[in-house]
Structure formats: structure tokens, C-alpha cells
Amino acid sequence: MRHSRRVSGITNLSLNSIDVLSGLDTVKICVAYDLDGQRIDYYPASLEQLKRCKPIYEELPGWSEDITGVRNLEDLPENARNYVRRVSELVGVRISTFSVGPGREQTNILESVWS
């Protein structure tokens, strides 16, 4: 996602379907790559380098609660809120929306980017 931010200039992000993470003991976020024994925090420029990369994960505690009815960030379980915040920190953009299921009413707007 950091690569997408760099090349596209995005300022906000939508996290979709975070409900599918419910029930996981830990949630992994790729924060860097190991390229031939060297840690890099950028997306490799060539496919040859990318083939040799191994992801380096940060592990966050998961959550077991059903979040499909959540309508506010504050109502998410603490570990889910921490996940949303950590993605925002790592990517360097604000989270504008998050969804907790496939329904339109399950998309939660935190910050309108259209006004």
C-alpha cells in the first residue's frame, strides 16, 4: 500500500471487509521485505528482485467478536481499532472508510473525501 501511495499520490484509504479477519488469533501486516538477506521497506523495482523477496510481517493480536453490525470506529473491538490505526500509520494516509461486510449499510464513513 505504501507503494500505491507513492505512485498514485493517494491521501485516504478505504479498508474493506475487515470482518473476514474476525476469529484470527493474530493479524499479519507486511511491513517490509527480505531481499537476499537485506531488509528493504519499499516495493522492488524489478520482477527479478520481487521473486527473491520474502515478506516481513508485523503481527497484531486478532479479535473474535462479530463486527458485522458495527457502525462506528469506536464500537470495534480494541484489537480491530488498533489494526485500522496501524494500517493508517504504516501507509501514511488517513482511513476514510471501513467496511464490516458486503452490504452497503456495512460501509462506515469516517471522513468524507467528497466534500
Buried (B, 14 or more C-beta within 10 A) or exposed (E): BBEEBEEEEBEBBBBBEBBEBBEBEEBEBEBBBEBEEEEBEEBBEEEEBEEEBEEBEEEBBBBEEEBEEBEEBEEBBEBBBBBBEBBBEBBEBEBBBBBBBEEEEBBBEBEEEEE
